[in-house]
Amino acid sequence: MMNRDSIKKHIEKIPTSGQKIQYLEQLYETHRDHCIVFYLARLYLDSGEPEKSETLLKEDLKSCSCPEHAYESYSLLTGLYMDQNRDIPEKEIERFSKLFLKLKKKSEQDTNSQNGVSRVSYGKDPFQFERMIGDYYYGRSNYEKALEYYERFYADMDKPPAIFSPSSMRNYIGVLLRRNKIDEALYFLGYVINLKPYMLDDIHSMADLYSKKGDLFNAVLVLLFAYILSDGCGVTERRRWRIRIEKIIAHIKELQNPGPIEKLTAILLAGGPFKKISHLVEELKTQGVRHFFFFYLEGISFFEEHEYSSALNSLLDFCGIYPYLADAYHYALVSMHNLDAAEYHDKIVAFSEKTIELKPGTPVAKRTKSYLGKAIGLEEDECEKLLIPSEIGIILNDFLFHGAKVSTLDPLIASLTISKNPYQDALMGLLLKVKRRKEEFYSYLKHVYDLMNEKGRENISRLLSTCCESSRQC
């Protein structure tokens, strides 16, 4: 029997899918072990050859005596059927379900035993079988069956976040709403919003659910949160949120005295001043209103009042719940800078990078670069030239893979003129490996060479010398 780990390590070293397939096909001629069949079937599927993949998986399932191996092949075959929108025989789903539940029970027993932890935790559904079958039934409008599998899968939310699919969770929310389970739907919708940044349509749906419950205050707070998030979006998008907010405030006024929620809304829609927001939040809390957005509102209120320690605590609480709002990281890092720039040095750098990564090229990103530059000892005129890794990746990918003009590389080359650039080694490493549009790239380097300062010319010379060594034509 072939060693699974050794095969996996060898495959990882092979550069292309085609070469990996060729290697495994040769092994398959003499060894029909599950690990070879499974890896090969997965590669066929990724390479757009589902027929070959299906043949291998069915062959494997006929001869497979190990339940764990059967589970792997069943999972991949189920995914293949779903990708092709094919009907799965009920007897196959039932057979697979029994197998999965058996493995799940065994995995949980092994994990809880004193003998150690099981190698693969089927209790966490690594191949997401229950989620896949839930999606399968949902797509065929069999909501009762979909609910059965979704409830099993989502009963354990202590899985790695990457295992959760926003589209699948939205399906589950749809099933819950069919049963009028609004509170459960809100819980899972909040999870969806936390899976990826700026899920504005999902936030809009959350406001709808709060309105359906009659909780108009939380509906407004959700929409105000979306309004803050949409800063930097188009005018039309911002107007969309504003109109919705104003309509709900008008509805609240028809029913009762809106009190602090109306004042809070007016301040946020006007863009400030924010000094009195913390008092309005406290009033809402006394009325029984609770919302995670309060942490951010209190944070910027304390910030404007120069109460940086309180501001930082509130903003850190907010970022711990919702880690995608660039402005929250910006206010937090500025608070750290004002409290003790030396003590918070590493966090200021990390929060600066996060701010810029979330909203590259925006005013808040530009303001942040000033603080990042100070933290790493740059001169003021060098701060604007600084590029963090995420920005470098965007610019370089646009040139290499999306047909951007060579002049779009200007910011990358300008950053090579910075005297003490902590990101320079990473950038140089990427530029030294440029293979696509190589002739155009090196022609550009020669053109800009004389425009650089001494540091820039030193770096460009290194790049050009690499070109000469590889092509011997420079």
C-alpha positions in Angstrom: 0.0 0.0 0.0 1.3 3.4 -0.9 2.1 5.9 1.9 -0.5 8.7 1.7 1.6 11.4 3.3 4.6 10.7 1.0 2.4 10.9 -2.1 0.9 14.1 -0.9 4.3 15.7 -0.2 5.5 14.6 -3.6 2.5 16.0 -5.4 2.9 19.3 -3.7 6.3 19.7 -5.2 5.1 19.1 -8.8 4.5 22.6 -10.3 1.6 22.0 -12.8 -1.7 20.1 -12.6 -0.9 18.3 -15.9 2.4 17.0 -14.4 0.6 15.9 -11.2 -2.0 14.0 -13.2 0.8 12.3 -15.3 2.6 11.3 -12.1 -0.5 9.8 -10.5 -1.6 8.1 -13.7 1.7 6.2 -13.8 1.2 5.2 -10.2 -2.4 4.1 -10.9 -1.2 1.6 -13.5 0.4 -0.5 -10.8 -1.3 0.7 -7.6 -5.0 1.1 -7.2 -4.8 2.5 -3.6 -7.6 4.8 -2.5 -5.2 7.8 -1.9 -4.0 7.6 -5.6 -7.5 7.2 -7.0 -8.9 10.0 -4.8 -6.1 12.5 -5.6 -6.3 11.7 -9.3 -10.1 12.1 -9.3 -9.8 15.4 -7.6 -7.3 16.6 -10.1 -9.4 15.5 -13.1 -12.3 17.4 -11.6 -10.3 20.6 -11.1 -8.9 20.2 -14.7 -12.4 20.1 -16.2 -12.6 16.3 -16.8 -15.6 15.3 -14.6 -16.3 12.1 -16.6 -12.8 10.7 -15.7 -13.3 11.7 -12.1 -16.7 10.1 -11.9 -15.4 6.8 -13.3 -12.5 6.6 -10.9 -14.7 7.4 -7.9 -17.3 4.8 -8.7 -14.5 2.3 -9.2 -13.1 3.2 -5.9 -16.4 2.9 -4.1 -16.9 -0.7 -5.4 -13.6 -1.9 -4.0 -13.3 0.4 -1.0 -13.5 -1.5 2.4 -12.4 1.4 4.6 -15.4 3.7 5.7 -13.2 6.8 5.9 -12.0 6.3 2.3 -15.6 5.6 1.2 -16.6 8.9 2.8 -14.0 10.8 0.9 -15.0 9.4 -2.4 -18.7 9.7 -1.7 -18.2 13.4 -0.8 -16.3 14.2 -4.0 -18.8 12.3 -6.1 -21.7 14.2 -4.4 -20.1 17.5 -5.1 -19.6 16.5 -8.7 -23.3 15.6 -9.1 -24.3 18.9 -7.6 -22.0 20.9 -9.9 -23.7 19.2 -12.8 -27.1 19.7 -11.3 -27.8 16.0 -11.5 -30.3 14.1 -9.5 -28.9 11.9 -6.8 -30.8 8.7 -6.1 -32.4 8.7 -2.7 -30.9 5.3 -1.9 -27.5 6.7 -2.4 -28.1 9.7 -0.1 -29.5 7.4 2.5 -26.5 5.1 2.2 -24.1 8.0 2.4 -26.0 9.5 5.4 -25.7 6.2 7.4 -22.0 6.0 6.6 -21.4 9.6 7.6 -23.4 9.4 10.9 -21.4 6.2 11.7 -18.1 8.0 11.1 -19.3 11.1 12.9 -20.2 9.1 16.0 -16.9 7.2 15.9 -14.9 10.4 15.4 -16.6 12.1 18.4 -15.9 9.0 20.6 -12.2 9.0 19.5 -11.9 12.7 20.2 -13.4 12.3 23.7 -11.4 9.2 24.5 -8.2 9.3 26.6 -6.3 7.6 23.8 -5.9 10.8 21.8 -7.5 12.8 19.0 -8.9 11.2 15.9 -6.9 11.9 12.7 -9.8 13.5 10.9 -12.6 15.0 12.8 -15.7 13.8 11.0 -17.7 15.4 13.8 -16.7 18.7 12.1 -17.8 17.4 8.7 -14.6 18.1 6.8 -16.1 17.5 3.4 -19.3 19.3 4.3 -21.6 16.4 3.3 -24.6 17.6 5.4 -24.3 21.1 4.0 -24.0 19.8 0.4 -27.1 17.6 0.8 -29.0 20.5 2.4 -28.1 22.6 -0.6 -29.1 19.8 -2.9 -32.6 19.5 -1.4 -33.0 23.3 -1.2 -32.3 23.6 -4.9 -35.1 21.1 -5.6 -37.5 23.0 -3.3 -37.6 20.1 -0.8 -37.4 22.5 2.2 -38.2 19.9 4.8 -35.3 17.6 3.8 -33.1 20.6 3.4 -33.9 21.7 6.9 -33.1 18.2 8.3 -29.5 18.4 6.9 -28.9 22.1 7.5 -29.9 21.7 11.2 -27.4 18.9 11.6 -24.6 20.9 9.9 -25.3 24.2 11.6 -25.8 22.7 15.1 -22.1 23.0 15.5 -20.9 26.5 14.8 -17.4 25.8 16.2 -16.1 24.8 12.8 -13.3 26.7 11.0 -14.9 29.9 9.4 -13.6 28.9 6.0 -15.9 25.8 6.1 -19.0 28.0 6.1 -20.5 29.2 2.7 -22.5 32.5 2.7 -24.7 31.2 -0.1 -25.5 28.0 1.7 -26.2 29.8 5.0 -28.5 32.2 3.1 -30.4 29.1 1.9 -30.7 27.9 5.5 -32.0 31.4 6.5 -34.6 31.1 3.8 -35.8 27.8 5.2 -35.9 29.2 8.7 -38.0 32.2 7.6 -40.5 29.8 5.9 -41.1 28.5 9.4 -41.2 32.1 10.8 -38.1 31.5 12.9 -37.0 35.1 12.7 -34.7 35.1 15.7 -32.7 32.1 14.4 -32.6 33.7 11.0 -31.2 36.9 12.5 -28.5 34.9 14.3 -27.3 33.2 11.1 -27.6 36.3 9.0 -25.3 38.0 11.5 -22.8 35.2 11.0 -23.1 35.6 7.2 -22.3 39.4 7.6 -19.2 38.5 9.6 -17.9 36.0 7.0 -16.8 38.6 4.5 -16.4 42.4 4.5 -19.1 44.8 3.3 -22.0 42.4 2.9 -24.3 45.3 2.4 -27.2 43.3 0.8 -27.2 41.0 3.8 -27.2 44.0 6.2 -30.2 45.3 4.3 -31.9 41.9 4.8 -31.2 42.1 8.5 -32.9 45.4 8.7 -35.9 43.9 7.0 -36.0 41.1 9.6 -35.8 43.5 12.5 -38.6 45.6 10.9 -40.7 42.4 10.5 -40.2 41.7 14.2 -41.4 45.3 15.0 -37.9 46.2 16.4 -37.6 49.4 14.5 -34.7 50.8 16.7 -32.5 47.9 15.8 -33.6 48.1 12.2 -32.3 51.8 12.1 -29.1 50.9 13.9 -28.4 48.1 11.3 -29.0 50.6 8.5 -26.8 53.2 10.1 -24.1 50.6 10.4 -24.5 49.9 6.6 -24.5 53.7 5.9 -21.1 54.0 7.7 -19.8 50.9 5.8 -20.9 52.3 2.5 -18.7 55.4 2.8 -16.6 55.3 -0.3 -19.4 53.6 -2.3 -21.3 55.4 -5.1 -23.7 58.2 -4.4 -26.6 56.1 -5.4 -25.7 53.4 -2.9 -25.4 56.0 -0.1 -28.7 57.5 -1.0 -30.4 54.1 -0.9 -29.4 53.6 2.7 -30.3 57.2 3.7 -33.8 57.0 2.2 -34.5 53.7 4.0 -33.3 55.1 7.3 -35.4 58.2 7.0 -38.5 56.1 6.2 -38.1 54.0 9.3 -37.4 57.1 11.5 -40.7 58.6 10.1 -42.5 55.3 11.0 -41.1 55.4 14.5 -42.4 59.0 15.0 -45.9 57.8 14.0 -45.8 55.2 16.7 -43.9 56.9 19.6 -41.5 59.6 20.6 -38.3 58.6 18.8 -36.1 60.3 21.4 -32.3 59.5 21.2 -32.6 57.3 18.0 -33.7 60.3 16.0 -30.9 62.5 17.3 -28.3 59.8 16.8 -29.5 59.3 13.2 -29.4 63.0 12.4 -25.8 63.2 13.7 -24.6 60.2 11.7 -26.3 61.2 8.5 -24.8 64.7 8.8 -21.3 63.3 9.4 -20.9 64.6 12.9 -20.1 66.1 15.3 -19.8 62.9 17.3 -19.0 64.2 20.8 -22.4 63.7 22.2 -23.1 60.3 20.7 -22.0 58.3 23.8 -24.7 60.0 25.8 -27.3 59.1 23.2 -26.1 55.5 23.2 -26.4 55.4 27.0 -30.0 56.6 26.7 -30.8 53.9 24.2 -29.2 51.3 26.5 -31.5 52.4 29.4 -34.4 51.8 27.0 -33.2 48.2 26.6 -31.7 48.6 23.2 -28.5 46.5 22.6 -26.4 46.5 19.5 -22.7 45.8 18.7 -22.6 49.0 16.6 -22.7 50.9 19.9 -19.0 50.0 20.5 -18.0 51.8 17.4 -20.3 54.8 18.1 -18.9 55.1 21.6 -15.4 54.7 20.3 -15.6 57.7 17.9 -17.4 59.8 20.5 -14.7 59.2 23.1 -12.1 59.9 20.4 -13.6 63.3 19.6 -13.6 64.1 23.3 -9.8 63.1 23.4 -10.6 60.3 25.8 -8.3 58.0 24.0 -8.1 55.1 26.5 -11.9 54.8 26.5 -12.0 55.2 22.8 -9.5 52.4 22.3 -11.3 50.0 24.6 -14.6 50.5 22.7 -13.0 50.3 19.3 -11.1 47.1 20.1 -14.4 45.6 21.3 -16.0 46.5 18.0 -13.1 45.2 15.9 -13.3 41.9 17.8 -16.9 41.5 16.7 -16.7 43.0 13.2 -13.1 43.1 11.8 -13.8 44.8 8.5 -14.5 48.5 9.2 -11.3 50.4 8.2 -12.3 53.6 10.1 -12.5 51.6 13.3 -8.9 50.4 12.9 -7.9 54.0 12.0 -9.4 55.6 15.1 -7.9 52.8 17.2 -4.4 53.2 15.9 -4.6 57.0 16.3 -5.7 56.5 19.8 -2.7 54.3 20.5 -0.4 56.9 18.9 -1.8 59.6 21.2 -1.6 57.3 24.3 1.9 55.9 23.9 3.3 55.5 20.4 6.3 53.5 21.6 4.4 51.1 23.7 1.8 50.4 21.0 4.3 50.4 18.1 3.6 46.9 16.8 -0.2 47.3 17.1 0.0 50.7 15.3 1.8 49.0 12.4 -0.6 46.1 12.3 -3.8 48.2 12.6 -2.4 50.6 9.9 -1.9 47.7 7.5 -5.4 46.4 8.2 -6.9 49.9 7.6 -5.1 50.3 4.2 -5.9 46.7 3.2 -9.6 47.2 3.8 -9.9 50.5 2.0 -6.8 51.0 -0.3 -6.5 54.4 -2.0 -9.2 56.1 0.1 -8.8 59.2 2.3 -8.7 57.1 5.4 -5.9 54.9 3.9 -3.9 58.0 3.0 -4.2 59.5 6.5 -3.2 56.2 8.0 0.0 56.0 6.0 1.2 59.1 7.8 0.9 57.2 11.1 2.4 54.0 9.7 5.4 56.0 8.3 6.0 57.7 11.7 5.9 54.3 13.4 8.6 52.9 11.1 10.8 56.0 11.1 10.1 57.5 7.6 10.3 61.1 6.6 7.0 62.8 5.8 7.5 62.9 2.1 8.3 59.1 2.1 5.0 58.1 3.8 2.9 58.7 0.7 5.2 56.4 -1.3 4.9 53.5 1.1 3.0 50.4 -0.1 1.9 47.5 2.1 1.9 44.0 0.7 -1.8 43.9 -0.2 -1.4 47.1 -2.3 1.7 45.7 -3.9 -0.2 42.6 -4.9 -3.1 44.5 -6.4 -0.8 46.7 -8.6 1.4 43.9 -9.7 -1.5 41.6 -10.6 -3.2 44.3 -12.6 -0.1 44.6 -14.7 0.8 40.9 -15.0 -2.7 39.4 -15.5 -5.2 42.1 -16.3 -3.5 44.1 -19.1 -2.8 47.3 -17.1 -0.4 49.8 -18.6 3.2 49.5 -17.5 2.9 53.0 -16.0 0.6 51.5 -13.3 3.9 50.2 -11.8 5.0 53.7 -11.0 3.9 53.5 -7.3 5.8 50.2 -6.9 9.0 51.7 -8.3 8.6 54.9 -6.3 8.4 52.8 -3.1 11.9 51.5 -3.9 13.3 55.0 -3.3 12.3 54.9 0.4 15.3 54.9 2.7 14.0 52.4 5.3 11.2 50.4 3.8 10.2 47.3 5.8 8.3 46.0 2.8 11.1 46.4 0.3 12.5 42.8 0.5 9.0 41.4 -0.2 8.5 43.7 -3.1 12.0 43.0 -4.6 11.3 39.3 -4.2 8.2 39.6 -6.3 9.8 41.9 -9.0 12.8 39.6 -9.4 10.3 36.8 -10.3 8.4 38.7 -12.9 8.1 36.4 -16.0 5.0 37.7 -17.8 5.4 40.9 -20.0 9.1 40.6 -19.0 10.6 42.5 -21.9 8.1 45.4 -21.4 8.9 45.4 -17.7 12.6 45.7 -18.1 12.4 48.3 -20.8 10.3 50.3 -18.3 13.0 49.9 -15.6 15.6 51.3 -17.9 13.4 54.2 -18.8 12.8 55.3 -15.1 16.3 54.6 -13.9 17.6 58.1 -14.2 14.5 59.5 -12.5 15.2 57.7 -9.3 17.3 58.8 -6.2 20.3 56.8 -5.1 18.3 54.2 -3.3 15.9 53.7 -6.2 18.8 53.4 -8.7 20.4 50.8 -6.5 17.3 48.6 -6.4 16.6 49.0 -10.2 20.2 48.1 -10.9 19.7 44.9 -9.0 16.6 44.1 -11.0 18.3 44.9 -14.3 21.3 42.8 -13.4 19.0 39.8 -12.9 17.5 40.4 -16.3 21.1 40.4 -17.8 21.9 37.1 -16.0 18.8 35.4 -17.2 18.7 36.6 -20.8 22.2 37.8 -21.4 20.8 40.5 -23.7 20.9 43.6 -21.5 
